[in-house]
Amino acid sequence: QVQLVESGGGLVQAGGSLRLSCAASGRTFSSYAMGWFRQAPGKEREFVAAISLSGDYTYYADSLKGRFTISRDNAKNTVYLQMNSLKPEDTAVYYCAAKFGAVAASHRPYIYWGQGTQVTVSS
C-alpha cells in the first residue's frame, strides 16, 4: 500500500511558475513508476508527465514539453513537477499516481492516487 500526498498548488499569474510535490509513504517508493495527471472542470483526466523507477527516463505530454519537468528523489520518497510559463489553460487539479513497471501515459495502469492539488492560473 502506498499513500500519496500532493502539495504546492495555488494561484499564480500567467507566465509564473509552481513546483508541485508528491510525498509517498512506505519504503518501496523506488519500486514504482510515477506519473502526474491533471483534470480541469468538465474535462477528462489528462496525462502530464511520468518518470521511471530510477528517474533516468521521463515522458511528457507533447503539448507540455519544454514547460514542465518531472523529477524524483527516492531518498525522500518524493516526486516533483516543476511548471514554468504557466497559462490559464493549465488550470486544473493535479494528481500524482504510482504504478509498477514502466511509465505509462494512460491513467488506467496506475494503482495508487493522491487526492490532488488545485492549480489556478489567472490571466
N, CA and C of each residue as an Amber inpcrd file, in Angstrom:
protein
   369
   0.8460000  -1.1890000   0.0000000   0.0000000   0.0000000   0.0000000
   0.8870000   1.2450000   0.0000000   0.5340000   2.1900000  -0.8380000
   1.2610000   3.4530000  -0.9220000   0.2540000   4.5800000  -0.7970000
   0.5570000   5.5240000   0.0380000  -0.2610000   6.7310000   0.1380000
   0.5000000   7.8980000  -0.4530000  -0.1940000   8.6750000  -1.2600000
   0.4180000   9.7940000  -1.9630000  -0.2640000  11.0900000  -1.5330000
   0.5440000  12.0930000  -1.2440000   0.0100000  13.3820000  -0.8120000
   0.6740000  14.4840000  -1.6310000  -0.1360000  15.1710000  -2.4260000
   0.3660000  16.2750000  -3.2340000   0.3460000  17.5810000  -2.4440000
   1.2280000  18.4730000  -2.8300000   1.2580000  19.8110000  -2.2570000
   1.8970000  20.7500000  -3.2720000   1.7690000  22.0420000  -3.0050000
   2.4250000  23.0280000  -3.8490000   1.5300000  23.7470000  -4.8280000
   0.2700000  23.3450000  -4.8740000  -0.6490000  24.0410000  -5.7600000
  -0.9950000  25.4180000  -5.2260000  -1.6960000  26.1870000  -6.0380000
  -2.1100000  27.5130000  -5.6190000  -2.5160000  28.3640000  -6.7970000
  -2.6010000  29.6560000  -6.5260000  -2.9850000  30.6350000  -7.5380000
  -1.7290000  31.3520000  -8.0230000  -1.5670000  31.4130000  -9.3300000
  -0.3980000  32.0640000  -9.9070000  -0.8230000  32.8110000 -11.1690000
  -0.1380000  33.8870000 -11.4680000  -0.4330000  34.6360000 -12.6830000
   0.1590000  33.9340000 -13.8920000  -0.4360000  34.1750000 -15.0270000
   0.0890000  33.6230000 -16.2730000   1.5480000  34.0230000 -16.4420000
   2.3580000  33.0830000 -16.8760000   3.7840000  33.3000000 -17.0150000
   4.5890000  32.9140000 -15.7920000   3.9080000  32.6590000 -14.6940000
   4.5790000  32.2940000 -13.4620000   4.9320000  30.8170000 -13.3890000
   5.4540000  30.4330000 -12.2390000   5.9100000  29.0530000 -12.0370000
   5.3810000  28.5020000 -10.7180000   5.2490000  27.1980000 -10.6960000
   4.9210000  26.4780000  -9.4730000   5.6810000  25.1600000  -9.4820000
   5.9940000  24.6740000  -8.2920000   6.5570000  23.3270000  -8.1810000
   5.6450000  22.4990000  -7.2930000   5.1200000  21.4640000  -7.8620000
   4.2960000  20.5300000  -7.1100000   5.1640000  19.4180000  -6.5410000
   4.7760000  18.9580000  -5.3630000   5.4510000  17.8290000  -4.7410000
   4.4320000  16.7380000  -4.4520000   4.9060000  15.5270000  -4.4580000
   4.0600000  14.3880000  -4.1220000   4.8810000  13.4870000  -3.2060000
   4.4890000  13.4360000  -1.9490000   5.1980000  12.6300000  -0.9630000
   4.5090000  11.2760000  -0.8220000   5.3110000  10.2360000  -0.8540000
   4.7840000   8.8780000  -0.7730000   5.1510000   8.2330000   0.5560000
   4.2170000   7.5010000   1.0900000   4.5060000   6.7310000   2.2960000
   5.1040000   5.3870000   1.9110000   5.6560000   4.6980000   2.8860000
   6.1700000   3.3670000   2.6090000   7.6250000   3.3700000   2.2090000
   8.2090000   2.1670000   2.2120000   9.6260000   2.0340000   1.9380000
   9.8980000   1.4940000   0.5440000   8.8680000   1.4230000  -0.3060000
   9.0450000   0.8330000  -1.6270000   8.8170000   1.8390000  -2.7440000
   9.0080000   3.1010000  -2.4330000   8.7570000   4.1660000  -3.4190000
   9.5320000   3.9210000  -4.7000000  10.7740000   3.4750000  -4.5910000
  11.6070000   3.2620000  -5.7720000  11.1400000   2.0810000  -6.6190000
  10.1290000   1.3630000  -6.1780000   9.5650000   0.2530000  -6.9460000
   8.4940000   0.7060000  -7.9260000   8.1410000   1.9790000  -7.8870000
   7.0200000   2.4780000  -8.6700000   7.4590000   3.5250000  -9.6830000
   6.9470000   3.3770000 -10.8880000   6.9880000   4.5000000 -11.8150000
   5.9390000   5.5000000 -11.3490000   6.2090000   6.7630000 -11.5180000
   5.3200000   7.8080000 -11.0320000   4.8250000   8.6710000 -12.1890000
   3.5980000   9.1170000 -12.0480000   3.0290000   9.9650000 -13.0810000
   2.3030000  11.1510000 -12.4780000   2.1890000  12.1850000 -13.2690000
   1.3470000  13.3420000 -12.9390000   0.2490000  13.4270000 -13.9960000
  -0.9550000  13.6650000 -13.5100000  -2.1150000  13.8550000 -14.3730000
  -2.8290000  15.1150000 -13.9130000  -3.7030000  15.6200000 -14.7440000
  -4.4990000  16.7700000 -14.3430000  -5.9010000  16.6390000 -14.8970000
  -6.8150000  17.3120000 -14.2120000  -8.2030000  17.2970000 -14.6540000
  -8.8130000  18.6600000 -14.4320000  -9.2590000  19.2570000 -15.5150000
  -9.9450000  20.5370000 -15.4580000 -11.4490000  20.2870000 -15.3720000
 -12.2050000  21.2610000 -14.8570000 -13.6550000  21.0800000 -14.7440000
 -14.2980000  20.7320000 -16.0800000 -15.0840000  19.6810000 -16.0890000
 -15.7930000  19.2940000 -17.2980000 -14.9560000  18.5640000 -18.3160000
 -13.7000000  18.2760000 -17.9670000 -12.8150000  17.5940000 -18.9070000
 -12.3350000  16.2730000 -18.3210000 -11.8560000  15.4160000 -19.2050000
 -11.3190000  14.1330000 -18.7590000  -9.9320000  14.3130000 -18.1410000
  -9.5530000  13.3190000 -17.3430000  -8.2160000  13.3410000 -16.7590000
  -7.1770000  13.2360000 -17.8750000  -6.1530000  14.0600000 -17.7770000
  -5.1630000  14.2150000 -18.8500000  -3.7700000  13.8940000 -18.3260000
  -3.0260000  13.1420000 -19.1110000  -1.6470000  12.8260000 -18.7670000
  -0.7830000  14.0710000 -18.8710000   0.1040000  14.2290000 -17.8850000
   1.0360000  15.3530000 -17.8860000   2.4710000  14.8590000 -18.1090000
   2.9340000  13.9870000 -17.2150000   4.3220000  13.5140000 -17.2900000
   4.4580000  12.2490000 -16.4540000   5.5130000  11.4940000 -16.7430000
   5.8060000  10.2980000 -15.9660000   7.3070000  10.1130000 -15.8660000
   7.7230000   9.3660000 -14.8550000   9.1470000   9.1530000 -14.6130000
   9.3600000   7.7170000 -14.1740000  10.4690000   7.1520000 -14.6320000
  10.7660000   5.7520000 -14.3450000  11.2060000   5.5600000 -12.8930000
  11.3720000   4.3090000 -12.5040000  11.7020000   3.9650000 -11.1230000
  12.9510000   4.6860000 -10.6210000  13.9780000   4.7120000 -11.4390000
  15.2350000   5.3260000 -11.0090000  15.3180000   6.7990000 -11.3760000
  14.3980000   7.2500000 -12.1960000  14.3950000   8.6430000 -12.6140000
  15.1870000   8.9160000 -13.8720000  15.7120000   7.8680000 -14.5020000
  16.5590000   8.0950000 -15.6670000  15.7690000   8.2260000 -16.9590000
  14.4780000   7.9840000 -16.8910000  13.6400000   8.1390000 -18.0770000
  12.4000000   8.9480000 -17.7130000  12.1400000   9.9530000 -18.5300000
  10.9520000  10.7750000 -18.3420000  10.1430000  10.8420000 -19.6320000
   8.8700000  11.0810000 -19.4700000   7.9590000  11.0790000 -20.6080000
   6.9260000  12.1690000 -20.3700000   6.6770000  12.9690000 -21.4130000
   5.7960000  14.1220000 -21.2720000   4.7010000  14.1190000 -22.3290000
   3.5950000  14.7340000 -21.9680000   2.6020000  15.0540000 -22.9740000
   3.2360000  16.0190000 -23.9590000   3.0170000  15.7920000 -25.2210000
   3.6650000  16.6080000 -26.2520000   3.4110000  18.0920000 -26.0490000
   2.2070000  18.4280000 -25.6430000   1.8350000  19.8430000 -25.5280000
   2.5250000  20.5350000 -24.3630000   3.1370000  19.7660000 -23.4600000
   3.7320000  20.3510000 -22.2630000   5.2530000  20.2970000 -22.2650000
   5.8130000  19.6400000 -23.2500000   7.2780000  19.5490000 -23.3200000
   7.8950000  20.9300000 -23.3430000   8.9540000  21.0970000 -22.5590000
   9.6710000  22.3600000 -22.5290000   9.2000000  23.2920000 -21.4440000
   7.9860000  23.0940000 -20.9430000   7.4780000  23.9520000 -19.8680000
   7.4400000  23.2170000 -18.5230000   7.1570000  21.9200000 -18.5630000
   7.0290000  21.1290000 -17.3440000   8.1990000  20.1570000 -17.2370000
   8.6620000  19.9380000 -16.0020000   9.7460000  18.9890000 -15.7510000
   9.3870000  18.1070000 -14.5670000   9.4450000  16.8080000 -14.7750000
   9.1960000  15.8580000 -13.6930000  10.5370000  15.3510000 -13.1800000
  10.6160000  15.1560000 -11.8780000  11.8190000  14.5980000 -11.2630000
  11.4130000  13.8390000 -10.0110000  12.3480000  13.0800000  -9.4730000
  12.0480000  12.3420000  -8.2500000  13.2950000  12.2430000  -7.3900000
  13.0520000  12.1160000  -6.1000000  14.1180000  11.9040000  -5.1350000
  13.7190000  10.6730000  -4.3270000  14.2990000   9.5450000  -4.6600000
  13.9030000   8.3040000  -3.9990000  14.3100000   8.2850000  -2.5290000
  15.3370000   9.0240000  -2.1870000  15.7320000   9.0830000  -0.7740000
  14.6860000   9.8180000   0.0670000  13.9420000  10.7110000  -0.5860000
  12.9090000  11.4750000   0.1120000  11.5070000  10.9680000  -0.1990000
  11.4120000   9.8980000  -0.9750000  10.0920000   9.3560000  -1.3500000
   9.1950000  10.4320000  -1.9550000   9.7580000  11.2340000  -2.8250000
   9.0160000  12.3790000  -3.3590000   9.2300000  12.5090000  -4.8640000
   8.1580000  12.8380000  -5.5550000   8.2360000  13.1770000  -6.9750000
   7.7730000  14.6210000  -7.1280000   8.3730000  15.3030000  -8.0710000
   8.1220000  16.7260000  -8.2580000   7.6330000  17.0070000  -9.6810000
   6.9310000  18.1130000  -9.8010000   6.5560000  18.6200000 -11.1080000
   6.8250000  20.1170000 -11.1130000   7.8630000  20.5130000 -11.8220000
   8.1740000  21.9280000 -11.9960000   7.4120000  22.4360000 -13.2060000
   6.6220000  23.4680000 -12.9780000   5.7910000  24.0210000 -14.0430000
   6.1760000  25.4760000 -14.2790000   6.6310000  25.7700000 -15.4760000
   7.0590000  27.1180000 -15.8400000   6.1750000  27.6930000 -16.9420000
   6.2400000  28.9990000 -17.1030000   5.4730000  29.6870000 -18.1460000
   4.0190000  29.2300000 -18.1400000   3.4340000  29.2590000 -16.9780000
   2.0730000  28.7450000 -16.8320000   1.0710000  29.5850000 -17.6140000
   0.0440000  28.8880000 -18.1080000  -1.0060000  29.5120000 -18.9020000
  -2.3520000  29.2600000 -18.2230000  -3.3350000  30.0980000 -18.4860000
  -4.6610000  29.8540000 -17.8940000  -5.1940000  28.4540000 -18.1970000
  -4.8800000  27.9140000 -19.3540000  -5.3540000  26.5710000 -19.6960000
  -4.6690000  25.4600000 -18.9000000  -3.6650000  25.8000000 -18.0950000
  -3.0560000  24.8210000 -17.1950000  -3.8570000  24.6780000 -15.8980000
  -4.8690000  25.5000000 -15.7280000  -5.7000000  25.4230000 -14.5360000
  -6.3910000  24.0690000 -14.4540000  -6.1820000  23.3810000 -13.3300000
  -6.7290000  22.0400000 -13.1540000  -6.3730000  21.5510000 -11.7560000
  -6.9580000  20.4270000 -11.3930000  -6.4820000  19.6850000 -10.2310000
  -5.4030000  18.7340000 -10.7240000  -4.2700000  18.7630000 -10.0700000
  -3.1440000  17.9340000 -10.4630000  -3.0060000  16.7660000  -9.4930000
  -2.8710000  15.5790000 -10.0650000  -2.7730000  14.3520000  -9.2860000
  -1.4520000  13.6440000  -9.5640000  -0.8710000  13.0680000  -8.5260000
   0.2290000  12.1500000  -8.7800000  -0.2990000  10.7280000  -8.5980000
   0.3920000   9.8000000  -9.2380000  -0.0510000   8.4210000  -9.2280000
   1.1500000   7.5000000  -9.3500000   0.9890000   6.2730000  -8.8890000
   2.0780000   5.2930000  -8.8770000   1.6430000   4.0110000  -9.5520000
   2.5670000   3.3900000 -10.2420000   2.3050000   2.0980000 -10.8840000
   3.5700000   1.2540000 -10.8750000   3.3890000  -0.0330000 -10.9810000
   4.5270000  -0.9280000 -11.1530000   4.9830000  -0.8910000 -12.6060000
   6.2400000  -1.2240000 -12.8010000   6.7370000  -1.3770000 -14.1570000
   7.0540000  -0.0740000 -14.8340000   6.9240000  -0.0800000 -16.1530000
   7.3420000   1.0530000 -16.9680000   6.3650000   2.2220000 -16.8580000
   6.8320000   3.3690000 -17.2840000   5.9640000   4.5450000 -17.2980000
   4.8360000   4.3250000 -18.2950000   3.7560000   5.0590000 -18.1040000
   2.6140000   4.9480000 -18.9940000   1.9010000   6.2860000 -19.0500000
   1.3060000   6.5680000 -20.1930000   0.5520000   7.8040000 -20.3580000
  -0.9290000   7.6150000 -20.0290000  -1.3910000   6.3960000 -20.0500000
  -2.7800000   6.1310000 -19.6820000  -2.9070000   6.0990000 -18.1710000
  -4.0250000   6.6020000 -17.6650000  -4.2180000   6.5950000 -16.2150000
  -4.5830000   5.2040000 -15.7080000  -5.0120000   4.3260000 -16.6070000
  -5.5540000   3.0350000 -16.1680000  -4.5870000   2.1430000 -15.4170000
  -3.2990000   2.0640000 -15.7950000  -2.3920000   1.1610000 -15.0650000
  -1.9630000   1.6770000 -13.6900000  -2.2260000   2.9350000 -13.4210000
  -1.7750000   3.4960000 -12.1460000  -2.7020000   3.0110000 -11.0360000
  -2.1010000   2.4950000  -9.9770000  -2.9140000   1.8480000  -8.9530000
  -3.0760000   2.6810000  -7.6890000  -2.1900000   3.6270000  -7.4580000
  -2.3120000   4.4930000  -6.2900000  -2.3830000   5.9430000  -6.7520000
  -3.2780000   6.7050000  -6.1090000  -3.5110000   8.0950000  -6.4900000
  -3.5270000   8.9720000  -5.2560000  -3.0330000  10.1860000  -5.4230000
  -3.1800000  11.1800000  -4.3860000  -4.5320000  11.8500000  -4.4780000
  -4.7710000  12.7730000  -3.5700000  -6.0730000  13.4480000  -3.5100000
  -6.1430000  14.6470000  -4.4370000  -5.0050000  15.0500000  -4.9510000
  -4.9600000  16.1600000  -5.8970000  -4.6550000  17.4940000  -5.2310000
  -4.1000000  18.3880000  -6.0190000  -3.8350000  19.7490000  -5.5690000
  -4.2650000  20.7040000  -6.6720000  -4.9470000  21.7660000  -6.2780000
  -5.5130000  22.7080000  -7.2530000  -4.4590000  23.6930000  -7.7280000
  -4.3740000  23.8340000  -9.0230000  -3.5420000  24.8680000  -9.6410000
  -4.4470000  25.7870000 -10.4340000  -4.3760000  27.0640000 -10.1330000
  -5.1900000  28.0500000 -10.8360000  -4.2690000  29.1140000 -11.4060000
  -4.3630000  29.3290000 -12.7050000  -3.5330000  30.3050000 -13.3920000
  -4.4290000  31.4210000 -13.8860000  -4.1880000  32.6180000 -13.3970000
  -5.0060000  33.7660000 -13.7900000  -4.3770000  34.4840000 -14.9760000
  -5.2470000  35.0690000 -15.7810000  -4.7520000  35.7620000 -16.9850000
  -4.4560000  37.2170000 -16.7010000
